[in-house]
């Protein structure tokens, strides 16, 4: 594992800082919750001294991590994240950095104002930052507790979001920060097969084309979520499912968009998504394949066969491979009960609708 960060992965040094700080912070939060309720005695004194020592350790680690990132820049954002997710992530991370620096300093000031110097693991005594002051000590004790609560919320949110990205979104957000041992455990058995792909949202498109009153129209589903397990050498173990947000259809006409969401068409209030699930793959040429799948729209599920081309370009390692898939199929919208009432007339909207898919994914 390289020491420095790469454009797509965190290096060994950053991972060490991250997980070392994370374990200490979680332990500190747990210790802070109960140490005040301990009976007076040596155990309570030891708990408070350990809390202070570890707090100073977090301060040093955070400052070192900040300096390290001046040398080794953060990787770029994960391609599957939306712009608002990237922005929120940056805000939370920077806020956490600030709090992890401020919290130990506030605790240090609180100890100084309370007349109790900070002993660091019995090795050194830090100088007091302020003179003893009961009123100041009370204020900083309350502030220390409030910030601890905020840190606990941010850390909890951080954990939930990371797990969501790994197990639900199945993207690279958590994987690129995991230590090697955890990465192997969470990737098994996918790591052995090495056939999991993560689609790149901004480079992938799902479009439709049809005729309205004899005139061509086009549209695009702006939100769809593929779950891709594919190995050209093991088609039997390959599987692709796609959830399509039907409300995200943009036909470049506000009136047509509103109509498409209504009961006569996609009825998004009752059926918010369409589902595509493969049942088999067949290779038809050097770079061509067929996917047999079930397509569910509204309450209708029908088998379809999607022909597609696949190009896989390998980077410096298999993990840097990029796959580009292009496929197209003509569907009969009437078989899926799309367009009821007056919309069922093929002279208004033709029954044949061409669906084109372009997916770019990386391992």
Buried (B, 14 or more C-beta within 10 A) or exposed (E): EEEBBBEBBBBBBBBBBBBBBBEBBBEBBEBBEEBEEEEEEEEBEEBBBBBBBBBBBBBEBBBEBEEBBEEBEEBEBBBBBEEEBEEBBEEBEEEBBEBBBBBBBBBBBBBBBBEBEBBBEEEEEBEBEBEEBEEBBEBBBEBBEEBBEEBBEBBEEBEEBBEEBBEEBBBBBBBBBBBEEBBEEBBEEEEEBEBBBBBBBEBBBBBBBBBEEEEEBEBBBEBBBBBBBBBBEEBEEBBBBBBBBBBBBBBEEEEBBEBBBEEBBBBBEEBBBBBBBBEEBEEEEEEEBBBEBBBBBBEEEEEEEBBBBBEBEEEEEEBBBBBBBBBBBEBEBBEBBBBBEEBBEBEEBBBBBEBBBBBBBBB
